[in-house]
């Protein structure tokens, strides 16, 4: 059959799911996933990005150098609601994981899965290594994954109902996603290709699509206006990230296996094949094409392996449809096979837990190489210890010198840690050239000296007359991370004013 003849066929209707939705089972799986995340939420500490977003949440704006405003806003709300505690902050991504579980199960039902398929879809999302790891920390990935899942669920609503008014909700979800991470544009482009490649292209000829695009544009506008007003700093950030493109491509496909988990690879691979090639999946083909295209597109562009992670909610949901039918065709042995499949999925999650979540003692990271897969685990330790060391050196200065001394840091994790813990140690406001911290500077004009954390000594010598190494930070656990071995300097004699010197400190990336 040619593509031209396919467009003349009436739209196929999906086979409805048999039986009632197992809401109790799906809800229990979602609650269990949330509970697991909360149980380990404060086992180590903040990751550097969370410290940055907490600081950004204290400087609310319509945009930031390296991301839109939604995640700092969420961090601010969590801090206000939970007394600025780590557990309160981590409740946000834990709830997001439960949402992903519910949406994945809902998508599987819409594509024809019965009770067994929906429960397996929920279990797959709840145990997916990528989701367990990403939903442990409040980063831009959390709202991004949720928005991708919501958008895909809404696309399925559009495809199953053939009601173009769903474009309005899809546009709204894309607009909200754009305020979380610019990554949604790749899914939008892939969805456009998916619709154009199938007979669902008829749904593109709708005024509701135009209205949905207008809604998305209106919601994205504040960040775009902010970027334009500040000279498009995101371009510098993208340029820095593109330097990792070669490495990203080299590890991309093995990472898809490791991130989702080997047990789930056959499920989402089956979902990709079924949704793109099966006649039974024809009504959902635009979404299937879009998810496969988004994953491939990130590989071609050299994006990080997790950038298209939100697409796996659909692929896991789709994979559980043929999986359930395969199991049903083998009754009664199929029941035992379904139980065995569920046990295998759970076992895969348990085996991967030391990589996805902080279940090991922090000291074990020195000998167990889990950071080679999930580097962020090591980034969650010893931040208070670093701030305590900075405080020791700051308070060791003579009182007269201390009154003219600022705190400088080399990266936003150190700046965020001092912003979070510094007041408890009696430290003044910190400053950094890293990303949005640079815009919150420069230091006060009267401060001609600094306690400088993890800055290049050659650079410090260019900006100050005297540079003295006073301490080196060791986390005490032997864990290798970005702060292990960080040097702390006391610098005096600023060679120029801060207004003149501050541009040299800028480090977007």
NUKEMI-16608 format. One record per residue: residue in three letters; x, y, z of N, C-alpha, C in turn. Coordinates in steps of 0.05 Angstrom, whole numbers, plus 5000, padded with zeros to 4 digits. Layout:
ALAXYZXYZXYZ ...
***
This chain:
UNK501749765000500050005000501850255000 UNK501250434984502750674982501950875003 UNK503751075008503051285027500651435018 UNK500351474992498051634982495451484987 UNK495451224983492951074987492251055017 UNK494351055034493851035063492351285073 UNK492951515061491551755071488651765064 UNK487651585046484851585039483251405057 UNK484551245074483151065091481951215115 UNK479651135125478651255149480451195173 UNK480551375192482251325215481451085230 UNK483550915235483050675251482450745280 UNK480750595292480050635320481550425337 UNK482650505359484050315376482250125389 UNK483249885394481749685409481549775438 UNK479149785450478949875477480149665496 UNK481149755518482249575538480049405550 UNK480649155555478648975566478648995597 UNK476348985609476148995638476549275649 UNK476249285676476549545689479549605694 UNK480049865696482849945702483549865730 UNK485849735735486649655762487849885777 UNK486050075784486950325797488450265823 UNK487450085839488650025864491549935861 UNK491949745843494649635838496549855827 UNK495550015808497250225797497950435818 UNK495950505834496450705855498350595876 UNK498150345883500050225902502850235891 UNK503150175866505850185853506950465854 UNK505250665847506050945847506851035875 UNK505250965895505851035923508450895933 UNK508850645925511250505932513750645921 UNK513550725895515750865883516351125897 UNK514251275904514651525919515851465946 UNK514951245959516051175986518951105985 UNK519750955965522650885962524351135959 UNK523451325942524951575938525151725965 UNK522951745979522951906004524651766025 UNK524751496025526251356045529251416043 UNK530251476019533051536016533551826009 UNK531551996013531652276003533852436017 UNK534452376042536452526057538752356065 UNK539252136052541351956060544152076056 UNK544552226034547152356030546752656035 UNK546152806014545753096017544853215990 UNK544953475988544253615964546253545942 UNK545353525917547153525894547653805886 UNK549753865872550554135866548454295851 UNK546954165833544954305818542654395837 UNK542054235857539954315876540754565892 UNK543254575900544254805914544055055896 UNK544655015871544455245852541555335849 UNK539755145847536955215843535755345868 UNK536655255892535855385916536655685916 UNK539155725908540156005906538556165885 UNK538156035862536556175841533756225850 UNK532656055867529956095877529856335896 UNK532056425907532156665923532556915906 UNK532956875880533157095861531257035838 UNK528657015844526756935824526757135800 UNK526657025776526657185752525157035730 UNK524757165708523357035685525256855669 UNK527856865675529756695661532356695676 UNK534056505667536756475679538656415656 UNK541256435661543256395641542956125628 UNK542555915645542755645635540255485637 UNK538055595645535455455644533155645648 UNK530755565640528355725645527755735675 UNK525555875683525255935711523655725728 UNK522555515716520755345731522155195754 UNK524455075749525754925770526655095794 UNK527855335790528355505813525855575828 UNK523655615814521055675827520155445844 UNK520355195833519654965849521354935874 UNK523954985870525754975893525055175914 UNK524355415906523455625925520955545940 UNK518955445925516455365938516955125957 UNK518654935950519254715968520654815993 UNK522455005990523855116013521955256032 UNK520155406020518155556037516255366051 UNK515455156036513454966048514654776068 UNK517254716065518454506082520654606099 UNK520854866105522854966123525654946112 UNK525954956086528554946073530154696080 UNK528654466080529954216086530354046061 UNK532253866062532853696039530453506034 UNK529253406054526953226051524653366036 UNK524153616043521953756029522653806000 UNK525153865995525953915967525653655951 UNK526453435963526453175948523553065946 UNK521653175961518953085958517853155930 UNK518853365918517853455892518553245870 UNK521053165867521652955847520452685854 UNK520152625880518852365888515952355878 UNK514552575882511752595872511752575841 UNK513752695829513952685800514252405790 UNK515752235804515951955797513251815798 UNK511751865819509051745821507351835797 UNK507652085789506052185766506952035740 UNK509451985737510451835713509251555713 UNK509151435736507951165738505051165729 UNK503551355739500651375732500251425702 UNK501851615692501551685663502351455645 UNK504451305652505351075636503150865635 UNK501950805659499750615659497350715643 UNK496750975645494551085630494951065600 UNK497451115591497951095563497750805553 UNK498550615570498350335561495350255558 UNK493650355576490850295573489750415548 UNK490450665541489450795517490250645492 UNK492550505494493450355470492450075470 UNK490750005489489449745488490249535508 UNK492049615527492949425547490749375567 UNK490449125576488649055597489849085624 UNK488748945644489648975671492548895674 UNK493348665663496148575666498048775653 UNK497348855629499149045614499449305629 UNK497249415640497449665654499049645679 UNK498749425694500349385718503349355711 UNK503949205690506649185682507849445672 UNK506249605659507149875650507750055674 UNK505950045694506450205718508950105733 UNK509349845734511649735748514249805732 UNK514049795706516449865689517250155694 UNK515350345695516050625700517150655728 UNK516050515748516850545775519650435781 UNK520550245764523150115769525250195748 UNK524450355729526350445708528650595721 UNK531050505717533350625730533650925724 UNK533050995700533251285692531351455708 UNK528951355713526951505728527551505758 UNK528451275769529151265797531451455803 UNK533451465786535751645790535051935786 UNK533651995764532952275758531052395777 UNK529152225787527052335806528052325835 UNK530552275839531652295866532552575873 UNK533052745852534053015856532253215842 UNK532053445853530453655840532253805821 UNK532153725796533653865775531653925752 UNK532654045731530954105708529853855695 UNK531153635699530153385687527453295698 UNK526953365723524453275736521953395721 UNK521653655720519353755705519453695675 UNK521853665664522053605636520953325630 UNK521653125645520652855641517552855645 UNK516652985665513752985670512253125647 UNK513353345638512053485616512053325590 UNK514253175585514252995561512052785564 UNK511852665588509852465592506952575589 UNK506552805601503852935598503252995569 UNK505253105554504853175526504152915510 UNK505552705515505052455500502352335507 UNK501552355532498952265541496752425527 UNK497152685525495252855511495152805481 UNK497452745470497552665441495952415436 UNK496152225455494551975452491552045455 UNK490852235472488052325474487152435448 UNK488852595435488152705409487752485388 UNK489652305388489552095367487251905371 UNK486551835396484351645400481651775397 UNK481452035403478852165401478352305374 UNK480652365360480552515335479252785340 UNK479352885364478253145371480453355371 UNK480653535352482853715350483053915373 UNK480953925390481154115413483354035433 UNK484253785431486453705449489053855442 UNK489153975418491554135412491954365432 UNK489754465444490054675463491554585488 UNK490854345498492154245521495054165515 UNK495454055491498153985483499954235481 UNK498854455470500354705469501054805497 UNK499054785516499554875543501754705556 UNK501654445552503754275564506454335553 UNK506654385526509154455514510154725524 UNK508354915529509055175539510155155567 UNK508854995584509854955612512554825611 UNK512854625593515354475590517654665582 UNK517054865565519055055556520055225579 UNK518455255600519355405623520955225643 UNK521054975637522654785653525354725640 UNK525254675613527754605599527154645569 UNK529054745554528654785525528454525510 UNK528854305523528954045511526353965497 UNK524154085505521454015494521354075464 UNK522954255454522854315426523554075409 UNK525253895419525953655404523553465402 UNK522053435424519653265422517553395404 UNK517253655405515353795388516053745358 UNK518553775352519453725324518953445316 UNK519553255334519152975327516252905324 UNK514553025340511652985337510653085311 UNK511753315303510953425277511653235254 UNK514053105256514852915236513052665237 UNK512252585262510552355264507852395252 UNK506652625256504052685244504252705214 UNK506352835204506652865175507052605161 UNK508252405175508952155162506651955162 UNK504452025174502151845176499551985167 UNK497351825166494851945158493652135179 UNK494952145203494152335223494752615216 UNK496052655193496652935184494153105181 UNK491852965178489353125175488853295200 UNK489953195223489453345248491153595250 UNK493053625232494653865231493154095218 UNK491054035203489554245190487254335208 UNK488054465230486054555249486854815262 UNK484754975266485255235279486155195308 UNK485354955320486154905347489154855350 UNK490354745329493254715329494554995330 UNK493555175314494655445314494255575342 UNK491955525353491455645380493255515401 UNK493755255398495555115416498355225414 UNK499255275389501855385385502055665397 UNK499955815395499856085407500056065438 UNK498755875450498855835479501755765487 UNK502955575472505655495478507555735476 UNK507255895455508956125451508656325473 UNK506156375482505556565503506856475529 UNK506756215535507956105560511056115558 UNK512156075534515056075531516156365530 UNK514456555525515356835520517056955542 UNK516256925568517857065589520756985589 UNK521356735586524156645585525556755560 UNK524156745537525456835512525957135514 UNK524157285526524557575529526957625548 UNK527157465569529357505588531957435573 UNK532057225558534457155543535357375524 UNK533357485510533957695491535057945505 UNK533858005528534658245543537458215555 UNK538357975558540957925570543057825550 UNK542457865524544457805504544657505497 UNK542457355502542357065495544756915508 UNK545056925534547256775547547056475543 UNK544656375538544356085534545955985511 UNK546556155491548256065469551055985478 UNK552156145497554756075508554655805523 UNK552355765537552055515552551955285532 UNK550355315511550055095491552755045478 UNK554355255473556955215460558755055478 UNK558655105504560354955523559454665524 UNK556854615524555754345525556454195499 UNK556554335477557154195452559954085451 UNK561654185468564354075470564453785479 UNK562153695491562053425501560553235481 UNK559953345457558253195439559552925430 UNK562152925425563452685417563252465438 UNK563852535462563652345484560752255488 UNK558852435485556052365489555152155468 UNK556052195443555351995422556651725428 UNK559051725438560451475443559051305464 UNK557851425484556651275506553651265503 UNK552551385483549651435482548051165483 UNK548550985465546850745463547350555486 UNK549850505495550250345519548750475543 UNK548750735544547450875566544350825566 UNK543150805542540350745541539750485554 UNK541450285551541150025563541550045594 UNK543750175602544350195630542350365645 UNK541450585633539750775647536950655651 UNK535850535631533150415635533350145649 UNK535550005646535849745658535549525638 UNK537449325637537349115617534648965616 UNK533348925639530848785639528648925624 UNK528749195624526649345611527249405581 UNK529749355573530349405545528549255525 UNK528048995530526248855511523448975511 UNK522549095534519849215535519749465518 UNK521549655523521349905507522149855478 UNK523949665473524649605445522149485431 UNK520749315444518249205433516249425429 UNK516149615447514349845445514950015420 UNK517550055416518350215392517550065366 UNK518149805365517549655340514449645337 UNK513049575358510149545356508749805348 UNK509550025360508250275355508750385327 UNK511050315316511850415290510950225267 UNK510849965272510449775250507849615251 UNK506649585275504349405277501849545267 UNK500149385253497649495243495849565267 UNK496049415288494349475312495049735325 UNK497449825320498350075333498150315314 UNK496850275291496750495272495550755283 UNK493550745300492451005311494551155327 UNK496551015338498451145356501151195342 UNK501351135317503851135303505251405304 UNK503851635302505351895304506951915329 UNK505851825352507251845377509651655378 UNK509251405366511451215365513751325349 UNK513051425325515151545308516551775322 UNK515051935336516152165350518152085372 UNK517351885387519151795409521751675399 UNK521551505378523951395366525651615354 UNK524351795340525852015327527152195347 UNK525852255370527052425390529552295402 UNK529452035407531751895418534051895398 UNK533451835372535551835352536652115347 UNK534852315348535752595343537752685364 UNK537352615389539252695410541952565406 UNK541952315395544452185389545852335367 UNK544452405346545652545323546752815332 UNK545352955349546253215357548353215379 UNK548852975390550952955411549853035438 UNK547253015442546053075468546752865489 UNK546352935514546852745535544852515534 UNK545652285544544052045541541352065553 UNK540952225573538352245587536452455575 UNK537352605556535752835546533052745535 UNK532952515523530352415512529052215530 UNK529752205555528752005574525752005577 UNK524452235574521652255576520152085556 UNK521452025533520151865512519751575521 UNK521251475541520951205549518351145564 UNK517051355574514351305586512551195564 UNK512551315541510851205519511750935510 UNK514350905506515450645495514950415515 UNK515250465540514650255560511650185560 UNK510050395558507150345557506350195532 UNK507550265510506950125484507949845485 UNK510249795497511449525497509749335514 UNK508249435534506649265550504149165536 UNK503449285514501049195499501648925485 UNK503648905468504248645456505248445476 UNK506548545498507448355519505048225532 UNK503048375538500648265551499348065532 UNK499148135506497847955487499447695484 UNK502047715485503747475483503247305508 UNK503047425531502547275555499747145555 UNK497747295545495047195544494746955526 UNK496346945505496146725486497346465497 UNK498546485521499846255532498646175559 UNK496146245563494746165588494545855589 UNK494745735613495145865639498045925645 UNK499845825628502745875632503346175631 UNK501646325616502146605614501946755640 UNK500246645659499946775685502646755700 UNK503746515700506346475713508446645700 UNK508346665673510246835659510047125666 UNK507547215670507047495678508247555705 UNK507747365724508947385751511947385749 UNK513047205733515947195730517047455718 UNK515547565699516447825688516448045709 UNK514348055725514248255746516548225766 UNK517147975773519347915791521947995779 UNK522347945753524848025740525148325739 UNK522948465734523048755734523848865761 UNK522648755782523348845809526248765816 UNK527048525808529848445813531848625799 UNK531148705775532948895760533249155775 UNK531049255786531149505801532749475826 UNK532549255840534049205865537049195859 UNK537749045837540549025830541749295822 UNK540149465809541049725800540949935822 UNK539649875844539150075865541750215875 UNK543950075878546450215887547450425867 UNK546550405842547350595821545350825819 UNK542750755822540750965818540151125842 UNK540551015866539751145891541951125912 UNK542051305931544151295952543651085973 UNK543650835966543150625985545650515998 UNK547950555986550550475997551450686018 UNK553050606038554350806054556050986037 UNK556051246043557551436026560451356023 UNK561651246044564451166043564950956022 UNK562850796016563150575996563650685968 UNK562950935963563451045936566351055929 UNK568051045950570951045945571850785931 UNK570550565936571350305925569450185905 UNK566950255907564950145888564550345866 UNK565150275841565150475819562450555808 UNK560550605825557850675816557750955802 UNK559751125810559751395798560451395768 UNK561551175758562051155730559451155714 UNK557251085727554651085714552951325724 UNK552951365750551451585762553351755778 UNK554551945765556552115777555452295799 UNK552852355798551652535817551752425846 UNK551952165849551952055876554252175892 UNK556652195880558852305894558652605898 UNK556952735882556653025884554753105907 UNK553652905921551752955942553052965970 UNK555552925972556852885998558553126006 UNK558753176032560853346044560553646039 UNK558353736028558054026024558354186051 UNK557054106072557454256097560354256106 UNK561854046101564654036108566254246093 UNK565654276067567054476051566454756062 UNK563954806068563255076078564555126105 UNK564754916122566054946148568955016145 UNK570254896125573154966120573355256110 UNK571655336093571755616084571255806108 UNK569355726125568855896148571255916167 UNK572655686170575055686187577155886177 UNK577555886151579556066140578656356140 UNK576156396136575056676137575256786165 UNK574456636185574456736212577256746224 UNK579156616211581956636220583256896212 UNK582057046195583157306186582857516209 UNK584657706210584357926229581658076224 UNK580358166245577758296242577758526222 UNK579858686221579858906203579958806174 UNK581558596169581658486142579058346134 UNK577858216154575458066149573158246139 UNK573158496149571058686141571358766112 UNK573658716100574158786072574458536054 UNK573458306064573958056050571257936041 UNK571157866015568857736004569457436001 UNK567457285993567756995987567356955957 UNK569356825944569256765916569356465912 UNK567856365893567856075887568256035857 UNK569255795850569855735822567455625807 UNK565655475822563355365808560755415824 UNK558555365811555955435824555255245846 UNK556455005847555854825869557054935895 UNK559555025894560755145917559355405925 UNK558555565906557055815912554355745925 UNK553055545914550455465925550655345953 UNK552855195958553255085985553655306005 UNK555255505998555755726017553155886020 UNK551655915999549156066001547255916020 UNK547255646019545455486036546455466064 UNK548955406068550055346095551655586107 UNK552455766090554155986100553056146123 UNK550556226122549456386144549756246171 UNK549555986172549855836197552755846207 UNK554655896189557455916196558356196199 UNK556556386197557356666199558856776175 UNK558356666152559756766128558156976114 UNK559457166100558057366085557057256058 UNK555657416043554657336017556957245999 UNK556557015986558556915967558057025939 UNK560157015923560057105895561556905877 UNK560656885853561856695834561456795806 UNK563256725788562856785760561356565745 UNK560556355759559256135746556256185740 UNK555656165714552856185705551356425717 UNK549056385729547456615737548656755762 UNK550456615776551756755799553257005789 UNK554256985765555757225754553857465753 UNK551457425745549557645742548757755770 UNK549157595791548457695818550857835831 UNK552957875816555358015826555358295814 UNK557558435818560058355831559958395862 UNK562058325876562158375905562158665911 UNK561658735936561659025944564359155937 UNK564159405929566559555920568659575942 UNK567759575968569659605990571259355996 UNK570359125985571758875990574158845971 UNK576458895981578858875964580458615968 UNK579358435985580658175991578457965988 UNK579457715987577457495983578557235994 UNK576757066004577356786008576256645982 UNK578156535966577456435940577556125941 UNK575356005932575055715933575155605904 UNK577155435900577355275875577555455850 UNK578955675852579555845828582455805820 UNK582955835794585555795783587555995796 UNK589755905808591556095821592856295802 UNK593256205777594456385757592456615752 UNK589956555750587856755746587756945770 UNK587956835794587856995818590157195819 UNK592557095811594857275811594557505791 UNK593057465770592557685751590657895763 UNK588957815781586957995792587658115819 UNK589457975834590158065861593258075863 UNK594158255881597058285884598258055901 UNK596757955920597757745938595857515938 UNK596857275934595257025933596656825951 UNK595156725971596356535990594556285993 UNK595756045988594255805992594055746022 UNK591655716032591355676061590155406068 UNK588855266050587655016056586954856031 UNK586754596034585754426013583554246024 UNK581354226010579054076020579253786012 UNK578853616032578553326028576053236042 UNK574453076028571853016040571952806062 UNK574252686067574552506090573552226084 UNK572452186060571351926053572951796030 UNK574751946019576351835997574751825971 UNK572451965970570751965947571652175927 UNK572052095902572952285881570552425870 UNK570552695873568552855860569753125853 UNK568153305844569153565834570453735856 UNK569853685881570853845903573253725917 UNK573653465913575953335926578553455917 UNK580053565936582553695930582253985922 UNK579954105926579554385920581254555938 UNK582654745926584454925941582955185949 UNK583755275973582555525983584855725987 UNK584455955976586456165977585356415992 UNK587156556004586556826014588057025996 UNK586557205983587657395965587257675975 UNK589157845971588958125979590058305957 UNK589258555958590258755939589058725912 UNK586358755910585058755884586358965866 UNK587158885843588759055825587059285812 UNK584459245811582759445799580159445814 UNK578159595805575559585818574059335810 UNK572059255826570459025818568959075793 UNK568159315788566759375763568459315739 UNK571059365741572959305719573759005719 UNK574058885742575058605743572858395738 UNK570358465745568258255744567858115717 UNK567958255695567558115669569457885665 UNK571957895676573857675673573057435688 UNK571357465708570557235724568257075712 UNK567057175691564657045680565356775668 UNK563856575675564256295666561556165660 UNK560556195636558056065628558655795617 UNK557355595628557755325617556855105636 
***
